[in-house]
Amino acid sequence: MAYVNGFLVAVPTAKKQDYLNVAKQAAEVFKDHGAIQVVEAWGDDVPDGKLTSMPMAVQLKEDETVVFSWITWPDKAAQTAGMENSMKDPRMDYAPENMPFDGKRMIWGGFEVIVEA
């Protein structure tokens, strides 16, 4: 069964193109290392919540946009190997200070697909 890595980040709205450049390069790397699909989605209707919300989760600031992304892998074994190899790939050598978002506020996780329609 497929496996998915999901990510939620806050990106300064003014750095959308910078984020897009990094995301496109990272997508190429993940695909080269076995990912089936990489999706980056720029928030356009992400409401604030009273108890929980995506903006609250990433500590969204006024000049930022929520980005939701995911990588689909054939299975958990492919994900484990693919992520390990992707992180070693020289194209992924990003210094944290050069990233167009605050990695400390990134939320991520791995998920076993249980329904796919």
N, CA, C and O atoms as a GROMACS GRO file, in nm:
protein
  468
    1MET      N    1   0.085  -0.118   0.000
    1MET     CA    2   0.000   0.000   0.000
    1MET      C    3   0.089   0.124   0.000
    1MET      O    4   0.197   0.123   0.059
    2ALA      N    5   0.044   0.229  -0.065
    2ALA     CA    6   0.121   0.352  -0.076
    2ALA      C    7   0.148   0.414   0.061
    2ALA      O    8   0.081   0.384   0.160
    3TYR      N    9   0.248   0.500   0.063
    3TYR     CA   10   0.288   0.570   0.185
    3TYR      C   11   0.301   0.718   0.150
    3TYR      O   12   0.347   0.753   0.041
    4VAL      N   13   0.261   0.805   0.243
    4VAL     CA   14   0.261   0.949   0.218
    4VAL      C   15   0.335   1.022   0.328
    4VAL      O   16   0.315   0.996   0.446
    5ASN      N   17   0.422   1.116   0.288
    5ASN     CA   18   0.479   1.213   0.381
    5ASN      C   19   0.399   1.341   0.363
    5ASN      O   20   0.382   1.388   0.250
    6GLY      N   21   0.350   1.400   0.473
    6GLY     CA   22   0.275   1.524   0.467
    6GLY      C   23   0.350   1.634   0.539
    6GLY      O   24   0.419   1.610   0.638
    7PHE      N   25   0.335   1.757   0.488
    7PHE     CA   26   0.408   1.872   0.542
    7PHE      C   27   0.315   1.994   0.548
    7PHE      O   28   0.230   2.012   0.461
    8LEU      N   29   0.334   2.074   0.649
    8LEU     CA   30   0.261   2.199   0.665
    8LEU      C   31   0.364   2.304   0.707
    8LEU      O   32   0.434   2.286   0.806
    9VAL      N   33   0.372   2.414   0.631
    9VAL     CA   34   0.469   2.519   0.664
    9VAL      C   35   0.404   2.657   0.647
    9VAL      O   36   0.303   2.672   0.578
   10ALA      N   37   0.465   2.755   0.711
   10ALA     CA   38   0.427   2.895   0.694
   10ALA      C   39   0.537   2.960   0.609
   10ALA      O   40   0.654   2.959   0.647
   11VAL      N   41   0.497   3.016   0.496
   11VAL     CA   42   0.594   3.078   0.405
   11VAL      C   43   0.563   3.227   0.395
   11VAL      O   44   0.448   3.265   0.373
   12PRO      N   45   0.665   3.312   0.411
   12PRO     CA   46   0.640   3.454   0.388
   12PRO      C   47   0.580   3.474   0.248
   12PRO      O   48   0.638   3.428   0.148
   13THR      N   49   0.467   3.541   0.241
   13THR     CA   50   0.397   3.557   0.114
   13THR      C   51   0.487   3.620   0.008
   13THR      O   52   0.478   3.585  -0.109
   14ALA      N   53   0.571   3.712   0.048
   14ALA     CA   54   0.662   3.777  -0.046
   14ALA      C   55   0.769   3.682  -0.102
   14ALA      O   56   0.834   3.714  -0.201
   15LYS      N   57   0.786   3.566  -0.038
   15LYS     CA   58   0.887   3.470  -0.083
   15LYS      C   59   0.825   3.352  -0.159
   15LYS      O   60   0.885   3.245  -0.167
   16LYS      N   61   0.706   3.372  -0.214
   16LYS     CA   62   0.638   3.263  -0.286
   16LYS      C   63   0.726   3.207  -0.398
   16LYS      O   64   0.738   3.085  -0.411
   17GLN      N   65   0.786   3.293  -0.478
   17GLN     CA   66   0.869   3.244  -0.589
   17GLN      C   67   0.992   3.170  -0.538
   17GLN      O   68   1.031   3.068  -0.594
   18ASP      N   69   1.054   3.221  -0.433
   18ASP     CA   70   1.169   3.152  -0.374
   18ASP      C   71   1.128   3.013  -0.326
   18ASP      O   72   1.200   2.915  -0.348
   19TYR      N   73   1.011   3.006  -0.261
   19TYR     CA   74   0.963   2.876  -0.215
   19TYR      C   75   0.936   2.784  -0.334
   19TYR      O   76   0.972   2.666  -0.330
   20LEU      N   77   0.875   2.836  -0.437
   20LEU     CA   78   0.845   2.758  -0.557
   20LEU      C   79   0.973   2.703  -0.619
   20LEU      O   80   0.976   2.588  -0.664
   21ASN      N   81   1.078   2.783  -0.623
   21ASN     CA   82   1.206   2.737  -0.679
   21ASN      C   83   1.262   2.619  -0.599
   21ASN      O   84   1.305   2.519  -0.657
   22VAL      N   85   1.262   2.632  -0.466
   22VAL     CA   86   1.310   2.524  -0.380
   22VAL      C   87   1.221   2.400  -0.395
   22VAL      O   88   1.271   2.288  -0.405
   23ALA      N   89   1.090   2.421  -0.395
   23ALA     CA   90   0.995   2.310  -0.403
   23ALA      C   91   1.010   2.232  -0.533
   23ALA      O   92   1.005   2.109  -0.533
   24LYS      N   93   1.028   2.302  -0.644
   24LYS     CA   94   1.046   2.233  -0.773
   24LYS      C   95   1.173   2.149  -0.774
   24LYS      O   96   1.173   2.036  -0.824
   25GLN      N   97   1.281   2.204  -0.719
   25GLN     CA   98   1.406   2.128  -0.715
   25GLN      C   99   1.392   2.007  -0.622
   25GLN      O  100   1.437   1.898  -0.657
   26ALA      N  101   1.332   2.026  -0.507
   26ALA     CA  102   1.313   1.916  -0.413
   26ALA      C  103   1.224   1.808  -0.474
   26ALA      O  104   1.250   1.689  -0.457
   27ALA      N  105   1.119   1.849  -0.545
   27ALA     CA  106   1.030   1.752  -0.610
   27ALA      C  107   1.107   1.665  -0.709
   27ALA      O  108   1.086   1.544  -0.717
   28GLU      N  109   1.194   1.727  -0.784
   28GLU     CA  110   1.277   1.653  -0.880
   28GLU      C  111   1.363   1.550  -0.808
   28GLU      O  112   1.376   1.436  -0.853
   29VAL      N  113   1.422   1.590  -0.696
   29VAL     CA  114   1.506   1.498  -0.618
   29VAL      C  115   1.423   1.382  -0.565
   29VAL      O  116   1.462   1.266  -0.579
   30PHE      N  117   1.309   1.413  -0.503
   30PHE     CA  118   1.224   1.306  -0.449
   30PHE      C  119   1.180   1.209  -0.558
   30PHE      O  120   1.180   1.088  -0.538
   31LYS      N  121   1.142   1.262  -0.674
   31LYS     CA  122   1.100   1.176  -0.785
   31LYS      C  123   1.218   1.090  -0.834
   31LYS      O  124   1.200   0.973  -0.867
   32ASP      N  125   1.336   1.149  -0.838
   32ASP     CA  126   1.455   1.073  -0.881
   32ASP      C  127   1.486   0.960  -0.784
   32ASP      O  128   1.553   0.863  -0.820
   33HIS      N  129   1.438   0.972  -0.660
   33HIS     CA  130   1.466   0.870  -0.558
   33HIS      C  131   1.342   0.787  -0.523
   33HIS      O  132   1.334   0.729  -0.415
   34GLY      N  133   1.247   0.781  -0.614
   34GLY     CA  134   1.137   0.686  -0.601
   34GLY      C  135   0.999   0.738  -0.569
   34GLY      O  136   0.904   0.660  -0.564
   35ALA      N  137   0.983   0.869  -0.546
   35ALA     CA  138   0.850   0.922  -0.518
   35ALA      C  139   0.761   0.908  -0.641
   35ALA      O  140   0.806   0.926  -0.754
   36ILE      N  141   0.635   0.877  -0.617
   36ILE     CA  142   0.538   0.867  -0.725
   36ILE      C  143   0.485   1.005  -0.762
   36ILE      O  144   0.466   1.037  -0.880
   37GLN      N  145   0.462   1.088  -0.660
   37GLN     CA  146   0.402   1.220  -0.680
   37GLN      C  147   0.449   1.315  -0.571
   37GLN      O  148   0.467   1.275  -0.456
   38VAL      N  149   0.468   1.441  -0.608
   38VAL     CA  150   0.498   1.546  -0.512
   38VAL      C  151   0.400   1.660  -0.540
   38VAL      O  152   0.389   1.707  -0.653
   39VAL      N  153   0.329   1.704  -0.435
   39VAL     CA  154   0.230   1.811  -0.450
   39VAL      C  155   0.263   1.922  -0.351
   39VAL      O  156   0.289   1.898  -0.234
   40GLU      N  157   0.262   2.045  -0.401
   40GLU     CA  158   0.279   2.165  -0.320
   40GLU      C  159   0.153   2.249  -0.339
   40GLU      O  160   0.118   2.281  -0.452
   41ALA      N  161   0.086   2.284  -0.232
   41ALA     CA  162  -0.039   2.359  -0.242
   41ALA      C  163  -0.031   2.488  -0.160
   41ALA      O  164  -0.014   2.484  -0.038
   42TRP      N  165  -0.043   2.603  -0.228
   42TRP     CA  166  -0.036   2.735  -0.167
   42TRP      C  167  -0.173   2.769  -0.108
   42TRP      O  168  -0.273   2.767  -0.180
   43GLY      N  169  -0.177   2.800   0.018
   43GLY     CA  170  -0.303   2.827   0.086
   43GLY      C  171  -0.380   2.942   0.026
   43GLY      O  172  -0.325   3.048  -0.005
   44ASP      N  173  -0.511   2.920   0.009
   44ASP     CA  174  -0.596   3.023  -0.049
   44ASP      C  175  -0.726   3.037   0.030
   44ASP      O  176  -0.791   3.141   0.025
   45ASP      N  177  -0.763   2.933   0.103
   45ASP     CA  178  -0.881   2.937   0.188
   45ASP      C  179  -0.851   2.855   0.314
   45ASP      O  180  -0.899   2.743   0.330
   46VAL      N  181  -0.770   2.913   0.401
   46VAL     CA  182  -0.722   2.842   0.521
   46VAL      C  183  -0.767   2.924   0.643
   46VAL      O  184  -0.696   3.014   0.688
   47PRO      N  185  -0.886   2.892   0.695
   47PRO     CA  186  -0.943   2.976   0.801
   47PRO      C  187  -0.872   2.960   0.935
   47PRO      O  188  -0.815   2.856   0.967
   48ASP      N  189  -0.877   3.068   1.012
   48ASP     CA  190  -0.832   3.064   1.151
   48ASP      C  191  -0.933   2.981   1.230
   48ASP      O  192  -1.051   2.977   1.197
   49GLY      N  193  -0.884   2.916   1.332
   49GLY     CA  194  -0.973   2.838   1.416
   49GLY      C  195  -0.982   2.897   1.555
   49GLY      O  196  -0.909   2.990   1.590
   50LYS      N  197  -1.072   2.842   1.634
   50LYS     CA  198  -1.086   2.886   1.773
   50LYS      C  199  -1.007   2.795   1.866
   50LYS      O  200  -0.949   2.840   1.965
   51LEU      N  201  -1.004   2.667   1.832
   51LEU     CA  202  -0.933   2.570   1.915
   51LEU      C  203  -0.809   2.517   1.843
   51LEU      O  204  -0.700   2.512   1.900
   52THR      N  205  -0.827   2.478   1.718
   52THR     CA  206  -0.715   2.432   1.635
   52THR      C  207  -0.736   2.481   1.492
   52THR      O  208  -0.848   2.508   1.451
   53SER      N  209  -0.626   2.491   1.418
   53SER     CA  210  -0.633   2.527   1.276
   53SER      C  211  -0.494   2.514   1.218
   53SER      O  212  -0.395   2.505   1.290
   54MET      N  213  -0.488   2.512   1.088
   54MET     CA  214  -0.357   2.508   1.022
   54MET      C  215  -0.277   2.634   1.052
   54MET      O  216  -0.158   2.624   1.083
   55PRO      N  217  -0.337   2.754   1.045
   55PRO     CA  218  -0.260   2.873   1.080
   55PRO      C  219  -0.204   2.868   1.223
   55PRO      O  220  -0.091   2.908   1.248
   56MET      N  221  -0.285   2.818   1.316
   56MET     CA  222  -0.238   2.808   1.454
   56MET      C  223  -0.124   2.706   1.465
   56MET      O  224  -0.027   2.727   1.538
   57ALA      N  225  -0.137   2.596   1.393
   57ALA     CA  226  -0.038   2.489   1.401
   57ALA      C  227   0.101   2.536   1.360
   57ALA      O  228   0.201   2.496   1.419
   58VAL      N  229   0.107   2.623   1.257
   58VAL     CA  230   0.237   2.670   1.209
   58VAL      C  231   0.274   2.808   1.263
   58VAL      O  232   0.372   2.868   1.219
   59GLN      N  233   0.195   2.857   1.359
   59GLN     CA  234   0.217   2.989   1.418
   59GLN      C  235   0.226   3.096   1.309
   59GLN      O  236   0.319   3.177   1.305
   60LEU      N  237   0.126   3.094   1.220
   60LEU     CA  238   0.123   3.183   1.104
   60LEU      C  239   0.128   3.330   1.145
   60LEU      O  240   0.057   3.373   1.235
   61LYS      N  241   0.214   3.404   1.077
   61LYS     CA  242   0.224   3.549   1.098
   61LYS      C  243   0.143   3.619   0.990
   61LYS      O  244   0.105   3.558   0.890
   62GLU      N  245   0.116   3.746   1.012
   62GLU     CA  246   0.029   3.823   0.922
   62GLU      C  247   0.077   3.824   0.777
   62GLU      O  248  -0.005   3.826   0.685
   63ASP      N  249   0.207   3.824   0.756
   63ASP     CA  250   0.262   3.833   0.620
   63ASP      C  251   0.300   3.697   0.562
   63ASP      O  252   0.384   3.688   0.473
   64GLU      N  253   0.238   3.590   0.613
   64GLU     CA  254   0.271   3.454   0.569
   64GLU      C  255   0.149   3.382   0.513
   64GLU      O  256   0.034   3.421   0.536
   65THR      N  257   0.178   3.276   0.438
   65THR     CA  258   0.075   3.190   0.379
   65THR      C  259   0.103   3.047   0.420
   65THR      O  260   0.218   3.005   0.425
   66VAL      N  261  -0.003   2.971   0.449
   66VAL     CA  262   0.011   2.829   0.482
   66VAL      C  263   0.032   2.750   0.353
   66VAL      O  264  -0.040   2.771   0.254
   67VAL      N  265   0.130   2.661   0.354
   67VAL     CA  266   0.154   2.570   0.242
   67VAL      C  267   0.138   2.428   0.294
   67VAL      O  268   0.195   2.390   0.396
   68PHE      N  269   0.059   2.350   0.220
   68PHE     CA  270   0.033   2.210   0.252
   68PHE      C  271   0.091   2.128   0.138
   68PHE      O  272   0.060   2.153   0.021
   69SER      N  273   0.175   2.031   0.171
   69SER     CA  274   0.236   1.952   0.065
   69SER      C  275   0.244   1.806   0.107
   69SER      O  276   0.238   1.773   0.225
   70TRP      N  277   0.259   1.721   0.007
   70TRP     CA  278   0.274   1.579   0.035
   70TRP      C  279   0.353   1.511  -0.075
   70TRP      O  280   0.356   1.555  -0.190
   71ILE      N  281   0.416   1.402  -0.035
   71ILE     CA  282   0.493   1.317  -0.126
   71ILE      C  283   0.433   1.178  -0.116
   71ILE      O  284   0.418   1.124  -0.006
   72THR      N  285   0.400   1.121  -0.228
   72THR     CA  286   0.346   0.985  -0.231
   72THR      C  287   0.454   0.890  -0.278
   72THR      O  288   0.521   0.913  -0.379
   73TRP      N  289   0.470   0.781  -0.203
   73TRP     CA  290   0.569   0.678  -0.232
   73TRP      C  291   0.496   0.545  -0.258
   73TRP      O  292   0.383   0.528  -0.213
   74PRO      N  293   0.559   0.452  -0.328
   74PRO     CA  294   0.493   0.323  -0.352
   74PRO      C  295   0.459   0.248  -0.224
   74PRO      O  296   0.354   0.184  -0.217
   75ASP      N  297   0.546   0.256  -0.124
   75ASP     CA  298   0.525   0.187   0.004
   75ASP      C  299   0.623   0.243   0.106
   75ASP      O  300   0.706   0.328   0.072
   76LYS      N  301   0.615   0.197   0.229
   76LYS     CA  302   0.700   0.246   0.338
   76LYS      C  303   0.848   0.221   0.311
   76LYS      O  304   0.932   0.306   0.340
   77ALA      N  305   0.881   0.104   0.255
   77ALA     CA  306   1.021   0.073   0.226
   77ALA      C  307   1.079   0.171   0.123
   77ALA      O  308   1.193   0.216   0.137
   78ALA      N  309   1.001   0.202   0.022
   78ALA     CA  310   1.045   0.298  -0.080
   78ALA      C  311   1.062   0.437  -0.019
   78ALA      O  312   1.153   0.511  -0.055
   79GLN      N  313   0.971   0.472   0.073
   79GLN     CA  314   0.980   0.602   0.139
   79GLN      C  315   1.106   0.611   0.224
   79GLN      O  316   1.178   0.711   0.220
   80THR      N  317   1.133   0.507   0.300
   80THR     CA  318   1.251   0.508   0.388
   80THR      C  319   1.378   0.524   0.306
   80THR      O  320   1.462   0.609   0.338
   81ALA      N  321   1.393   0.444   0.203
   81ALA     CA  322   1.512   0.452   0.118
   81ALA      C  323   1.514   0.584   0.040
   81ALA      O  324   1.619   0.648   0.029
   82GLY      N  325   1.399   0.623  -0.014
   82GLY     CA  326   1.392   0.744  -0.094
   82GLY      C  327   1.424   0.870  -0.015
   82GLY      O  328   1.495   0.957  -0.064
   83MET      N  329   1.372   0.879   0.106
   83MET     CA  330   1.401   0.997   0.188
   83MET      C  331   1.547   1.000   0.230
   83MET      O  332   1.611   1.105   0.228
   84GLU      N  333   1.600   0.884   0.268
   84GLU     CA  334   1.741   0.878   0.306
   84GLU      C  335   1.830   0.921   0.190
   84GLU      O  336   1.921   1.002   0.208
   85ASN      N  337   1.803   0.870   0.072
   85ASN     CA  338   1.884   0.904  -0.046
   85ASN      C  339   1.862   1.049  -0.088
   85ASN      O  340   1.955   1.116  -0.134
   86SER      N  341   1.739   1.098  -0.074
   86SER     CA  342   1.711   1.237  -0.109
   86SER      C  343   1.787   1.333  -0.019
   86SER      O  344   1.840   1.434  -0.066
   87MET      N  345   1.793   1.303   0.111
   87MET     CA  346   1.863   1.391   0.204
   87MET      C  347   2.014   1.390   0.181
   87MET      O  348   2.083   1.485   0.219
   88LYS      N  349   2.066   1.285   0.120
   88LYS     CA  350   2.209   1.277   0.087
   88LYS      C  351   2.240   1.339  -0.048
   88LYS      O  352   2.356   1.365  -0.079
   89ASP      N  353   2.139   1.363  -0.128
   89ASP     CA  354   2.156   1.416  -0.263
   89ASP      C  355   2.211   1.559  -0.254
   89ASP      O  356   2.154   1.641  -0.182
   90PRO      N  357   2.319   1.590  -0.325
   90PRO     CA  358   2.377   1.725  -0.316
   90PRO      C  359   2.282   1.837  -0.360
   90PRO      O  360   2.301   1.952  -0.321
   91ARG      N  361   2.180   1.805  -0.438
   91ARG     CA  362   2.082   1.907  -0.478
   91ARG      C  363   1.996   1.952  -0.360
   91ARG      O  364   1.927   2.054  -0.369
   92MET      N  365   1.998   1.876  -0.251
   92MET     CA  366   1.919   1.911  -0.133
   92MET      C  367   2.004   1.976  -0.024
   92MET      O  368   1.962   1.982   0.092
   93ASP      N  369   2.120   2.024  -0.059
   93ASP     CA  370   2.210   2.084   0.038
   93ASP      C  371   2.170   2.230   0.064
   93ASP      O  372   2.234   2.323   0.014
   94TYR      N  373   2.063   2.247   0.142
   94TYR     CA  374   2.013   2.380   0.175
   94TYR      C  375   2.052   2.416   0.317
   94TYR      O  376   2.024   2.342   0.411
   95ALA      N  377   2.116   2.530   0.331
   95ALA     CA  378   2.144   2.582   0.465
   95ALA      C  379   2.013   2.638   0.521
   95ALA      O  380   1.942   2.708   0.449
   96PRO      N  381   1.981   2.608   0.646
   96PRO     CA  382   1.854   2.656   0.703
   96PRO      C  383   1.832   2.807   0.686
   96PRO      O  384   1.720   2.851   0.663
   97GLU      N  385   1.937   2.884   0.698
   97GLU     CA  386   1.923   3.029   0.685
   97GLU      C  387   1.891   3.074   0.542
   97GLU      O  388   1.850   3.188   0.520
   98ASN      N  389   1.909   2.984   0.444
   98ASN     CA  390   1.878   3.017   0.305
   98ASN      C  391   1.741   2.965   0.261
   98ASN      O  392   1.701   2.987   0.147
   99MET      N  393   1.671   2.898   0.349
   99MET     CA  394   1.540   2.845   0.314
   99MET      C  395   1.435   2.958   0.319
   99MET      O  396   1.445   3.047   0.403
  100PRO      N  397   1.336   2.953   0.229
  100PRO     CA  398   1.235   3.060   0.227
  100PRO      C  399   1.121   3.040   0.327
  100PRO      O  400   1.011   3.091   0.307
  101PHE      N  401   1.147   2.966   0.435
  101PHE     CA  402   1.050   2.948   0.542
  101PHE      C  403   1.125   2.906   0.667
  101PHE      O  404   1.242   2.868   0.661
  102ASP      N  405   1.057   2.914   0.781
  102ASP     CA  406   1.116   2.878   0.910
  102ASP      C  407   1.093   2.729   0.934
  102ASP      O  408   0.983   2.688   0.970
  103GLY      N  409   1.196   2.649   0.914
  103GLY     CA  410   1.186   2.504   0.930
  103GLY      C  411   1.148   2.460   1.070
  103GLY      O  412   1.099   2.349   1.089
  104LYS      N  413   1.170   2.545   1.169
  104LYS     CA  414   1.134   2.510   1.307
  104LYS      C  415   0.983   2.504   1.325
  104LYS      O  416   0.934   2.441   1.419
  105ARG      N  417   0.910   2.570   1.236
  105ARG     CA  418   0.764   2.570   1.245
  105ARG      C  419   0.700   2.472   1.146
  105ARG      O  420   0.578   2.469   1.132
  106MET      N  421   0.782   2.392   1.078
  106MET     CA  422   0.728   2.292   0.987
  106MET      C  423   0.669   2.175   1.065
  106MET      O  424   0.727   2.128   1.163
  107ILE      N  425   0.553   2.131   1.021
  107ILE     CA  426   0.490   2.012   1.078
  107ILE      C  427   0.494   1.905   0.970
  107ILE      O  428   0.459   1.930   0.855
  108TRP      N  429   0.536   1.786   1.008
  108TRP     CA  430   0.546   1.680   0.909
  108TRP      C  431   0.520   1.545   0.972
  108TRP      O  432   0.527   1.528   1.094
  109GLY      N  433   0.488   1.449   0.888
  109GLY     CA  434   0.465   1.314   0.938
  109GLY      C  435   0.454   1.217   0.823
  109GLY      O  436   0.440   1.256   0.707
  110GLY      N  437   0.459   1.089   0.856
  110GLY     CA  438   0.446   0.982   0.758
  110GLY      C  439   0.316   0.907   0.782
  110GLY      O  440   0.276   0.885   0.897
  111PHE      N  441   0.250   0.869   0.673
  111PHE     CA  442   0.117   0.810   0.683
  111PHE      C  443   0.102   0.691   0.589
  111PHE      O  444   0.138   0.698   0.471
  112GLU      N  445   0.050   0.584   0.642
  112GLU     CA  446   0.015   0.468   0.561
  112GLU      C  447  -0.122   0.496   0.499
  112GLU      O  448  -0.217   0.529   0.570
  113VAL      N  449  -0.132   0.484   0.368
  113VAL     CA  450  -0.259   0.507   0.301
  113VAL      C  451  -0.355   0.394   0.337
  113VAL      O  452  -0.320   0.277   0.321
  114ILE      N  453  -0.475   0.428   0.384
  114ILE     CA  454  -0.573   0.324   0.420
  114ILE      C  455  -0.698   0.328   0.331
  114ILE      O  456  -0.772   0.230   0.324
  115VAL      N  457  -0.721   0.441   0.263
  115VAL     CA  458  -0.828   0.451   0.164
  115VAL      C  459  -0.777   0.536   0.050
  115VAL      O  460  -0.719   0.642   0.072
  116GLU      N  461  -0.797   0.489  -0.070
  116GLU     CA  462  -0.761   0.566  -0.190
  116GLU      C  463  -0.873   0.546  -0.289
  116GLU      O  464  -0.900   0.433  -0.331
  117ALA      N  465  -0.939   0.654  -0.326
  117ALA     CA  466  -1.056   0.642  -0.416
  117ALA      C  467  -1.031   0.718  -0.545
  117ALA      O  468  -1.117   0.720  -0.633
   0.00000   0.00000   0.00000
